[in-house]
Amino acid sequence: MTESRGIKVYNVSSGKTLPQWLSEKKKKSLRKDEEYKSRIELIQDLEFDVASSHLRLSKDGKFMAATGVYPPQVKVYELSELSMKFERHMDCEVVQFQILSDDYSKMAFLQADRTIEFHAKFGTYYKTRVPKVGRDLCYDPVSCDLVVVGSSPDVYRLSLEQGRFLKPYSVLSPAINCVDRSDVHGLLAFGTESGTVECWDPRARSRVGVCDVAAKVAERRGSVVQRDDDDDASVEGVSAIRFDGDGLSLAAGTSGGYTALFDLRSSRPLYVKDQQYGQPIVDLRFHRTGEGSYLMAADAKILKVWEGGKRDGQLYASIEPPADINEVCLCPDSGLLMFATEQPRMHVYFVPALGPAPQWCSFLDSLTEELEETRREEVFEDYKFVTRDELLQLGLGGLVGTNMVKAYMHGFFLDAQLYARSKAVMNPFEYEEYRKKKIRDKVENKMQERIARKEPLPKVNRELAEKIMSSKEEEGKDEAAAKKVRSTDKKKLASQNKLLEDDRFKALFEKPEFQIDKESNEYKLLHPSEAALERNARREEEDGGEHFDEIAGLGSESESSDEEREDVAGDSRTALTFPCPPPPYP
């Protein structure tokens, strides 16, 4: 269970699954395993050999179909029994699929080899191919048309009533990434590679509107989209699209990780949200509860739930599975979400704030209530984090490499009881010193209350306080010079003056443990100029006295021999620039 912003998210599929070949004796021994006892296996065999790609719920809510690899296959689960009903293998990987009937009896699969495969209850019914590679498909129950889009501007319509292809629609983009249909007014929305969304009316077989999503998103971000008719590679394409149940809201996700919510009556988005990962949006979902409406946007890394409607779209909750997300399946009128990910197991999450559990797994409500009532002990409460130096000070350096200490980042985790005992052995009078210090502090506070005049400088870090106060006095004395100081220097001086008055830094000038140690290596590394001055001063103290005496002697001797230099000044062979008289000539 994780909690963020007060919203609790329960990972229903976090436990380990048991293999079918496990013996009964081994199963009985697992009854004492705490991890096995706390696990929840919501649906049996909810996994594939390598990864799962897509999830769909039937309209009656009794069955769920899932596709995955490898080998390519489809599995159908009966939710009331919490188990798998059957599985079928396929010749090619499934790109997208739709359930055509109320139950699982009729399904259409768009495969990677441009094949559309129809399945009935007994198995494969019919196969046909489309001219171009398909990327998405949807079903129009009014006209019984299966709409297929892909790597071409043509929208292929396969009439399941007549059993033939109809005249395709043609959009303004070279390729189409996604398609969705509204159950309210029947409009078809196409998300293109050019970053636009085109809405078509199947009854009139014509385009009713075009919205440039990439330009609107770039406008909200403060940038400009420069389009080139020959090359649209730099433009963010629309990777996901979804109609809301009210028929007026439309959400579009871009390949750059942005989600825009539109009202069909306006070309400007209500808000634009960033997933912060830069990954293409893979799925969008609308969800309505009694408290309001929400928009769920998922990329490969994370699912974020935004507050929808007319609000400003604040972040409500987020779910980050351990593997990349391929698709999200939301159970209607509930808080149960299932993820098709790049892992063998499909991940299931339950968010009570988004709604109750579905009827077929209503026991999740009682389980979550019990978990909220019981107190969860944190694992790290029994451990103390110490650095290597602290471990050596405690005399426990020999435990490195054993099971007694666990290496973590730049230190170790040590048992809290062992840490307390070791510290008591190293300094048995620590409590007595602490008690005396507290008594001393109380006495000093009472003395300060009786004395009217307080000391201008604190007892701890006097030099730092004096430096700060001197800079404050100099600033007040010379106002003309203060005007010439740069704005950055003024901010620095203001922050220094507030340092003595700020309660957050009060302990810096009161507690002895915060005393600055100028002899430490850390201080010398941070103040190299002071360290160099100290070294020069010590060097001058060692041998500077004799050197200055010799120079002083030379000076006095030169002063006493002024007359001799005047006598020699007339000699043309003598250089006047010598500091001492020249040697005598023979």
C-alpha positions as CSV (number, residue, x, y, z in Angstrom):
1,M,0.0,0.0,0.0
2,T,1.2,3.5,-0.9
3,E,-0.2,6.8,0.1
4,S,0.2,10.2,-1.6
5,R,-1.7,13.4,-0.9
6,G,-4.0,11.4,1.3
7,I,-5.0,9.0,-1.4
8,K,-4.3,5.3,-0.6
9,V,-3.4,2.9,-3.4
10,Y,-3.4,-0.8,-2.8
11,N,-1.3,-3.1,-4.9
12,V,-3.5,-6.2,-5.2
13,S,-1.0,-8.2,-7.3
14,S,2.2,-7.6,-5.2
15,G,2.3,-11.1,-3.7
16,K,4.0,-14.2,-5.1
17,T,2.0,-16.7,-7.1
18,L,2.4,-20.5,-6.6
19,P,3.3,-22.8,-9.4
20,Q,0.8,-25.5,-10.3
21,W,3.3,-28.3,-9.8
22,L,4.0,-27.4,-6.2
23,S,3.4,-30.4,-3.9
24,E,0.7,-30.4,-1.2
25,K,3.3,-30.8,1.5
26,K,5.1,-27.7,0.3
27,K,1.8,-25.8,0.2
28,K,1.1,-26.7,3.8
29,S,4.5,-25.5,4.9
30,L,3.8,-22.1,3.4
31,R,1.0,-21.5,5.9
32,K,3.6,-20.2,8.3
33,D,5.1,-17.8,5.7
34,E,4.0,-14.3,6.5
35,E,4.5,-13.1,2.9
36,Y,2.3,-16.0,1.7
37,K,-0.4,-15.3,4.3
38,S,-0.6,-11.6,3.4
39,R,-0.8,-12.1,-0.4
40,I,-3.9,-11.7,-2.5
41,E,-4.3,-13.6,-5.8
42,L,-7.3,-11.7,-7.3
43,I,-7.6,-13.8,-10.5
44,Q,-5.8,-17.0,-11.1
45,D,-3.3,-17.2,-14.0
46,L,-3.5,-13.5,-14.6
47,E,-0.2,-13.6,-16.5
48,F,1.7,-14.4,-19.7
49,D,5.0,-15.9,-20.4
50,V,6.8,-12.7,-21.3
51,A,4.4,-9.6,-21.3
52,S,0.8,-8.5,-21.7
53,S,-0.2,-6.0,-24.3
54,H,-4.0,-5.2,-24.1
55,L,-7.0,-5.7,-21.8
56,R,-10.7,-5.4,-22.5
57,L,-13.8,-5.9,-20.3
58,S,-17.0,-7.2,-21.9
59,K,-20.1,-5.0,-21.9
60,D,-21.9,-7.2,-19.5
61,G,-19.0,-7.0,-17.0
62,K,-18.7,-10.7,-16.6
63,F,-15.6,-11.5,-18.7
64,M,-12.2,-10.0,-19.4
65,A,-10.0,-10.7,-22.4
66,A,-6.3,-10.1,-22.5
67,T,-3.6,-10.5,-25.1
68,G,0.1,-11.1,-24.7
69,V,3.3,-12.7,-25.8
70,Y,5.3,-15.1,-26.2
71,P,3.8,-17.0,-28.0
72,P,1.1,-14.6,-29.2
73,Q,-2.1,-15.6,-27.4
74,V,-5.4,-14.4,-26.0
75,K,-6.8,-15.4,-22.6
76,V,-10.4,-14.9,-21.4
77,Y,-11.2,-14.8,-17.7
78,E,-14.6,-15.4,-16.1
79,L,-14.7,-12.7,-13.3
80,S,-17.4,-14.3,-11.2
81,E,-15.2,-17.5,-10.9
82,L,-11.9,-15.4,-10.5
83,S,-10.2,-17.8,-12.9
84,M,-9.3,-18.3,-16.6
85,K,-12.0,-19.7,-18.9
86,F,-9.8,-20.5,-21.9
87,E,-6.7,-19.4,-23.9
88,R,-6.0,-19.5,-27.6
89,H,-2.7,-19.2,-29.5
90,M,-2.3,-17.0,-32.6
91,D,0.0,-16.8,-35.6
92,C,1.0,-13.2,-35.1
93,E,1.3,-10.6,-32.4
94,V,-1.9,-8.6,-31.6
95,V,-1.7,-4.9,-32.2
96,Q,-5.3,-4.1,-31.0
97,F,-8.5,-5.9,-30.5
98,Q,-12.2,-5.2,-29.8
99,I,-15.0,-7.3,-28.2
100,L,-18.0,-7.0,-30.6
101,S,-20.7,-8.7,-28.5
102,D,-21.9,-8.3,-25.0
103,D,-19.9,-11.3,-23.9
104,Y,-16.8,-12.9,-25.2
105,S,-18.5,-14.8,-28.1
106,K,-17.4,-12.3,-30.9
107,M,-14.0,-10.6,-31.0
108,A,-11.9,-9.0,-33.7
109,F,-8.1,-8.9,-33.5
110,L,-5.9,-6.6,-35.6
111,Q,-2.5,-8.3,-36.0
112,A,1.0,-7.1,-36.9
113,D,0.9,-8.8,-40.3
114,R,-2.0,-6.6,-41.6
115,T,-4.5,-9.4,-40.8
116,I,-7.9,-9.0,-39.1
117,E,-8.9,-12.2,-37.3
118,F,-12.4,-12.8,-36.1
119,H,-13.1,-15.2,-33.3
120,A,-16.3,-16.9,-32.2
121,K,-17.0,-19.1,-29.1
122,F,-15.5,-22.1,-30.8
123,G,-12.3,-20.3,-32.0
124,T,-11.1,-18.6,-35.2
125,Y,-14.0,-17.8,-37.6
126,Y,-12.6,-15.7,-40.5
127,K,-9.4,-13.8,-41.6
128,T,-9.0,-10.9,-43.9
129,R,-6.2,-8.3,-44.6
130,V,-6.1,-4.6,-44.9
131,P,-3.9,-2.7,-47.5
132,K,-1.7,-1.0,-45.0
133,V,-0.2,-1.8,-41.5
134,G,-2.9,-1.1,-38.9
135,R,-2.3,0.7,-35.6
136,D,-5.8,0.9,-34.0
137,L,-9.4,-0.1,-34.6
138,C,-12.8,0.5,-33.2
139,Y,-16.3,-0.8,-33.7
140,D,-19.4,1.2,-34.7
141,P,-22.5,-0.8,-33.4
142,V,-25.0,1.5,-35.2
143,S,-23.7,0.8,-38.8
144,C,-21.9,-2.5,-37.9
145,D,-18.6,-1.1,-39.3
146,L,-15.2,-2.0,-38.1
147,V,-13.0,1.0,-38.5
148,V,-9.2,0.4,-39.0
149,V,-6.5,3.1,-39.1
150,G,-2.8,2.8,-39.6
151,S,0.2,4.0,-41.6
152,S,-1.8,5.8,-44.4
153,P,-4.3,8.7,-44.6
154,D,-7.1,6.3,-45.5
155,V,-9.5,5.1,-42.8
156,Y,-10.6,1.6,-43.8
157,R,-14.2,0.6,-43.1
158,L,-15.1,-3.1,-43.0
159,S,-18.9,-3.6,-43.0
160,L,-19.7,-6.7,-40.9
161,E,-23.3,-6.6,-42.1
162,Q,-22.5,-6.7,-45.8
163,G,-19.1,-8.5,-45.5
164,R,-17.1,-6.1,-47.6
165,F,-14.9,-3.1,-47.4
166,L,-16.6,0.3,-47.9
167,K,-15.2,3.5,-49.4
168,P,-12.5,4.7,-47.0
169,Y,-12.3,8.2,-45.4
170,S,-9.3,10.3,-46.2
171,V,-7.7,12.5,-43.6
172,L,-5.3,15.4,-44.0
173,S,-2.3,13.6,-42.3
174,P,0.0,11.0,-43.9
175,A,-0.7,8.5,-41.0
176,I,-3.2,7.9,-38.2
177,N,-2.1,6.7,-34.7
178,C,-5.4,6.2,-32.9
179,V,-9.2,6.3,-33.2
180,D,-12.2,6.5,-30.8
181,R,-15.9,6.7,-31.1
182,S,-18.4,8.5,-28.9
183,D,-21.4,6.5,-27.7
184,V,-23.5,9.7,-27.3
185,H,-23.4,11.3,-30.7
186,G,-21.5,8.7,-32.7
187,L,-18.6,11.0,-33.9
188,L,-15.3,9.4,-34.9
189,A,-12.1,11.1,-33.7
190,F,-8.8,10.3,-35.4
191,G,-5.4,11.2,-33.8
192,T,-2.8,11.8,-36.5
193,E,0.9,11.9,-36.8
194,S,0.8,15.6,-37.7
195,G,-0.5,16.5,-34.2
196,T,-4.1,17.1,-35.2
197,V,-7.5,15.5,-34.2
198,E,-10.1,15.2,-37.0
199,C,-13.7,14.5,-36.2
200,W,-15.9,12.7,-38.7
201,D,-19.6,12.1,-38.8
202,P,-20.4,8.5,-40.1
203,R,-23.9,9.5,-41.1
204,A,-22.7,12.3,-43.4
205,R,-19.4,10.6,-44.2
206,S,-17.6,13.9,-44.0
207,R,-15.3,15.8,-41.8
208,V,-16.9,18.1,-39.2
209,G,-13.9,19.6,-37.5
210,V,-10.1,19.7,-37.1
211,C,-8.2,20.7,-34.0
212,D,-4.4,21.3,-34.0
213,V,-3.5,19.7,-30.7
214,A,0.2,20.1,-31.1
215,A,-0.1,23.8,-31.7
216,K,-2.4,24.3,-28.7
217,V,-0.1,22.3,-26.4
218,A,3.0,24.3,-27.7
219,E,1.1,27.5,-27.0
220,R,0.4,26.5,-23.4
221,R,4.1,25.6,-23.0
222,G,5.2,28.9,-24.4
223,S,6.8,27.6,-27.6
224,V,5.8,27.8,-31.3
225,V,5.2,24.9,-33.7
226,Q,6.8,25.4,-37.1
227,R,5.2,23.1,-39.6
228,D,6.8,21.9,-42.8
229,D,4.6,20.1,-45.3
230,D,7.5,17.9,-46.4
231,D,8.6,16.9,-42.9
232,D,6.4,16.6,-39.8
233,A,8.9,14.6,-37.7
234,S,9.6,17.5,-35.3
235,V,5.8,17.8,-34.5
236,E,4.4,15.9,-31.6
237,G,1.8,13.4,-32.9
238,V,-1.4,12.5,-31.2
239,S,-0.7,9.0,-29.6
240,A,-4.0,8.5,-27.7
241,I,-7.5,9.9,-27.8
242,R,-10.7,9.4,-25.7
243,F,-14.3,10.7,-25.6
244,D,-16.0,11.3,-22.3
245,G,-19.3,9.8,-21.5
246,D,-21.0,13.2,-21.6
247,G,-20.2,13.6,-25.3
248,L,-18.7,17.0,-24.9
249,S,-15.2,16.4,-23.5
250,L,-12.4,15.0,-25.5
251,A,-8.9,14.1,-24.2
252,A,-5.9,13.9,-26.5
253,G,-2.4,12.7,-25.5
254,T,0.7,13.6,-27.5
255,S,3.9,11.7,-28.2
256,G,5.8,14.2,-26.1
257,G,4.0,13.2,-22.9
258,Y,1.3,16.0,-22.7
259,T,-2.4,15.5,-22.2
260,A,-4.9,18.1,-23.3
261,L,-8.6,18.2,-22.3
262,F,-10.9,19.9,-24.9
263,D,-14.5,20.9,-24.9
264,L,-15.9,20.1,-28.4
265,R,-17.5,23.5,-28.5
266,S,-14.1,25.3,-28.3
267,S,-10.8,24.8,-30.0
268,R,-8.8,25.9,-26.9
269,P,-8.0,23.3,-24.3
270,L,-9.4,23.5,-20.8
271,Y,-6.0,22.5,-19.5
272,V,-2.7,20.9,-20.6
273,K,-0.9,18.5,-18.3
274,D,2.7,17.1,-18.5
275,Q,3.6,13.6,-17.4
276,Q,7.1,14.7,-16.7
277,Y,8.7,11.7,-18.3
278,G,8.7,12.7,-22.0
279,Q,7.2,9.3,-23.0
280,P,4.2,9.1,-25.4
281,I,0.8,8.8,-23.8
282,V,-0.4,5.2,-24.3
283,D,-3.9,5.3,-22.8
284,L,-6.5,7.8,-21.6
285,R,-9.6,7.0,-19.4
286,F,-12.4,9.1,-18.0
287,H,-13.9,8.2,-14.7
288,R,-16.9,9.7,-12.9
289,T,-17.8,9.3,-9.2
290,G,-20.2,11.1,-6.9
291,E,-17.6,13.6,-6.0
292,G,-16.7,14.6,-9.5
293,S,-15.0,13.5,-12.8
294,Y,-11.4,12.5,-13.3
295,L,-9.1,12.1,-16.3
296,M,-6.5,9.3,-16.2
297,A,-3.5,9.6,-18.4
298,A,-0.9,6.9,-18.7
299,D,2.5,6.8,-20.4
300,A,5.0,3.9,-20.2
301,K,6.2,4.9,-16.7
302,I,3.3,6.2,-14.7
303,L,-0.5,6.7,-14.5
304,K,-1.6,10.1,-13.3
305,V,-5.2,10.9,-12.3
306,W,-6.2,14.6,-12.9
307,E,-9.3,16.3,-11.7
308,G,-11.4,16.8,-14.8
309,G,-14.5,18.8,-15.6
310,K,-14.2,22.6,-15.4
311,R,-11.5,22.6,-12.8
312,D,-7.9,23.5,-13.3
313,G,-6.9,19.8,-13.4
314,Q,-5.0,19.4,-10.2
315,L,-3.2,16.1,-9.6
316,Y,-5.4,13.7,-7.6
317,A,-3.4,10.5,-7.5
318,S,-0.6,8.6,-9.3
319,I,0.3,4.9,-9.8
320,E,3.7,3.8,-10.9
321,P,3.9,0.1,-11.7
322,P,7.3,-1.7,-11.6
323,A,7.3,-2.3,-15.4
324,D,6.4,-0.3,-18.5
325,I,2.7,0.2,-19.1
326,N,1.1,-0.9,-22.4
327,E,-2.6,-0.3,-21.6
328,V,-4.9,0.4,-18.7
329,C,-8.3,-1.2,-18.0
330,L,-10.6,0.6,-15.6
331,C,-13.6,-1.3,-14.1
332,P,-16.7,0.9,-14.6
333,D,-18.0,2.6,-11.4
334,S,-15.2,1.3,-9.3
335,G,-11.7,2.1,-8.1
336,L,-10.1,-1.1,-9.6
337,L,-7.5,-0.7,-12.3
338,M,-5.6,-3.4,-14.2
339,F,-2.4,-2.8,-16.1
340,A,-1.0,-4.6,-19.1
341,T,2.8,-4.2,-18.6
342,E,6.1,-5.5,-19.9
343,Q,6.2,-8.2,-17.2
344,P,4.6,-11.7,-17.2
345,R,2.2,-10.7,-14.5
346,M,-0.6,-8.1,-15.0
347,H,-0.7,-5.6,-12.2
348,V,-3.9,-4.8,-10.4
349,Y,-4.4,-1.7,-8.1
350,F,-7.3,-0.7,-6.0
351,V,-8.0,3.0,-5.1
352,P,-10.9,3.2,-2.6
353,A,-11.1,7.0,-3.1
354,L,-12.1,6.5,-6.8
355,G,-14.9,4.1,-6.0
356,P,-15.8,0.8,-4.3
357,A,-14.7,-2.6,-5.5
358,P,-16.6,-4.4,-8.3
359,Q,-19.3,-6.9,-7.3
360,W,-17.2,-9.9,-8.4
361,C,-14.4,-8.9,-5.9
362,S,-16.4,-7.0,-3.2
363,F,-14.2,-8.6,-0.6
364,L,-11.5,-6.0,-1.4
365,D,-13.6,-3.4,0.5
366,S,-13.5,-5.3,3.8
367,L,-9.8,-6.1,3.3
368,T,-8.9,-2.5,2.9
369,E,-10.9,-1.5,5.9
370,E,-9.1,-4.0,8.0
371,L,-5.7,-2.8,6.8
372,E,-6.6,0.8,7.7
373,E,-7.6,-0.2,11.2
374,T,-4.4,-2.2,11.9
375,R,-1.2,-0.3,12.5
376,R,1.6,-1.0,10.1
377,E,5.0,-1.2,11.7
378,E,7.8,0.4,9.6
379,V,10.8,-1.9,9.0
380,F,13.3,0.9,9.6
381,E,12.0,1.7,13.0
382,D,14.2,-1.0,14.5
383,Y,17.4,0.1,12.7
384,K,19.7,3.1,13.1
385,F,21.6,4.6,10.1
386,V,25.3,5.3,10.9
387,T,28.2,6.3,8.8
388,R,31.5,4.4,8.7
389,D,33.2,6.9,11.1
390,E,30.4,6.6,13.6
391,L,30.7,2.8,13.3
392,L,34.4,3.0,14.1
393,Q,33.8,5.3,17.0
394,L,31.4,2.8,18.5
395,G,34.1,0.1,18.2
396,L,31.9,-2.0,15.8
397,G,34.2,-1.7,12.7
398,G,34.8,-5.4,12.8
399,L,31.1,-6.1,12.0
400,V,31.5,-4.8,8.5
401,G,30.8,-7.6,6.0
402,T,28.7,-9.6,8.5
403,N,24.9,-9.9,8.8
404,M,24.9,-7.6,11.8
405,V,25.2,-4.5,9.6
406,K,23.7,-3.8,6.2
407,A,25.5,-1.6,3.8
408,Y,23.3,1.2,2.4
409,M,24.5,4.2,0.3
410,H,27.3,6.0,2.2
411,G,26.8,4.1,5.6
412,F,25.2,1.1,7.3
413,F,22.0,0.1,8.9
414,L,22.6,-1.1,12.5
415,D,20.2,-2.7,14.9
416,A,18.8,0.0,17.2
417,Q,19.3,-1.9,20.4
418,L,22.9,-2.8,19.5
419,Y,23.5,0.9,18.7
420,A,22.1,2.0,22.1
421,R,24.1,-0.6,24.0
422,S,27.3,0.2,22.2
423,K,26.9,3.9,22.8
424,A,26.3,3.3,26.5
425,V,29.5,1.2,26.8
426,M,31.6,3.8,25.0
427,N,30.4,6.7,27.2
428,P,28.7,5.4,30.4
429,F,28.5,8.9,31.9
430,E,26.7,10.5,28.9
431,Y,23.4,10.8,30.8
432,E,25.1,12.4,33.7
433,E,26.8,14.9,31.5
434,Y,23.5,15.6,29.7
435,R,21.7,16.2,33.0
436,K,24.4,18.6,34.2
437,K,24.3,20.5,30.9
438,K,20.6,20.9,31.3
439,I,21.0,22.3,34.8
440,R,23.7,24.6,33.7
441,D,21.5,26.0,30.9
442,K,18.6,26.6,33.3
443,V,20.9,28.5,35.7
444,E,22.3,30.6,32.9
445,N,18.8,31.5,31.6
446,K,17.8,32.6,35.1
447,M,20.9,34.7,35.4
448,Q,20.2,36.4,32.1
449,E,16.7,37.2,33.3
450,R,18.1,39.0,36.4
451,I,20.7,41.0,34.5
452,A,19.3,43.8,32.5
453,R,22.1,44.3,30.1
454,K,22.8,41.4,27.8
455,E,26.0,40.5,26.1
456,P,26.2,41.9,22.6
457,L,28.0,38.7,21.3
458,P,26.9,35.1,21.9
459,K,29.1,32.6,23.6
460,V,29.2,30.2,20.6
461,N,30.7,31.3,17.3
462,R,31.7,34.8,18.5
463,E,33.8,35.5,15.5
464,L,31.0,34.7,13.1
465,A,28.6,36.9,15.0
466,E,31.1,39.7,15.2
467,K,31.7,39.5,11.5
468,I,28.0,39.7,10.8
469,M,27.5,42.6,13.1
470,S,30.5,44.5,11.7
471,S,29.2,44.1,8.2
472,K,25.8,45.5,9.4
473,E,27.5,48.5,11.0
474,E,29.6,49.3,8.0
475,E,26.5,49.2,5.8
476,G,24.7,51.7,8.1
477,K,27.6,54.1,8.3
478,D,28.3,54.5,4.6
479,E,25.0,54.9,2.8
480,A,26.6,56.3,-0.3
481,A,28.9,53.3,-0.7
482,A,25.9,51.0,-0.1
483,K,24.1,52.4,-3.1
484,K,27.0,51.4,-5.3
485,V,26.9,47.8,-4.0
486,R,25.4,45.4,-6.5
487,S,22.0,43.9,-6.0
488,T,23.5,40.5,-5.4
489,D,25.7,41.9,-2.6
490,K,22.8,43.7,-1.1
491,K,20.8,40.5,-0.9
492,K,23.8,38.8,0.6
493,L,24.2,41.5,3.3
494,A,20.5,41.4,4.1
495,S,20.5,37.6,4.5
496,Q,23.6,37.9,6.8
497,N,21.9,40.6,9.0
498,K,18.8,38.5,9.4
499,L,20.9,35.5,10.4
500,L,21.2,36.6,14.0
501,E,17.5,37.5,14.3
502,D,16.2,34.3,12.6
503,D,14.9,31.6,15.0
504,R,15.9,28.9,12.6
505,F,19.6,29.6,13.1
506,K,19.3,30.4,16.9
507,A,21.0,27.1,17.8
508,L,24.0,28.1,15.8
509,F,25.0,30.7,18.4
510,E,23.7,28.9,21.5
511,K,24.6,25.2,21.3
512,P,28.3,24.2,21.7
513,E,28.0,21.3,19.2
514,F,27.6,23.9,16.4
515,Q,31.0,25.6,17.2
516,I,33.0,26.0,14.0
517,D,36.2,24.1,14.2
518,K,38.9,25.9,12.2
519,E,41.4,23.1,12.6
520,S,39.2,20.6,10.8
521,N,40.0,19.5,7.3
522,E,36.5,20.4,6.1
523,Y,36.9,24.0,7.2
524,K,40.3,24.3,5.5
525,L,38.9,22.9,2.2
526,L,36.0,25.4,2.3
527,H,38.3,28.4,3.2
528,P,41.6,27.8,1.4
529,S,42.7,31.4,1.6
530,E,42.5,31.5,5.4
531,A,44.5,28.3,5.6
532,A,47.2,29.8,3.3
533,L,47.4,32.9,5.5
534,E,47.8,30.8,8.6
535,R,50.6,28.8,7.0
536,N,52.5,32.0,6.0
537,A,52.0,33.4,9.5
538,R,53.5,30.3,11.1
539,R,56.4,30.3,8.7
540,E,57.2,33.9,9.5
541,E,57.0,33.2,13.2
542,E,59.5,30.4,12.8
543,D,62.3,32.2,10.9
544,G,61.1,35.7,10.4
545,G,62.8,37.3,13.5
546,E,66.4,36.8,12.3
547,H,65.6,37.9,8.8
548,F,64.1,41.2,9.9
549,D,67.0,41.9,12.3
550,E,69.5,41.6,9.5
551,I,67.5,43.9,7.3
552,A,67.2,46.4,10.2
553,G,71.0,46.3,10.7
554,L,71.6,47.0,7.1
555,G,69.3,50.0,7.3
556,S,71.1,51.5,10.3
557,E,74.5,50.9,8.8
558,S,73.5,52.6,5.5
559,E,72.1,55.6,7.5
560,S,75.4,56.0,9.4
561,S,77.5,55.9,6.2
562,D,75.7,58.8,4.3
563,E,78.9,60.8,4.2
564,E,80.9,58.0,2.6
565,R,78.3,57.7,-0.2
566,E,78.5,61.4,-0.8
567,D,82.2,61.2,-1.2
568,V,82.0,58.3,-3.6
569,A,79.2,59.9,-5.6
570,G,81.6,61.9,-7.7
571,D,83.3,58.8,-9.1
572,S,82.0,58.1,-12.6
573,R,82.9,54.4,-12.3
574,T,80.4,54.0,-9.4
575,A,76.7,53.1,-10.1
576,L,74.4,55.3,-8.1
577,T,71.7,52.7,-8.1
578,F,73.5,50.3,-5.7
579,P,71.8,50.1,-2.3
580,C,75.2,49.7,-0.6
581,P,78.7,51.4,-1.2
582,P,80.8,49.8,-3.9
583,P,84.0,47.8,-2.9
584,P,87.3,49.8,-2.8
585,Y,89.5,49.8,-5.9
586,P,93.2,49.1,-5.7
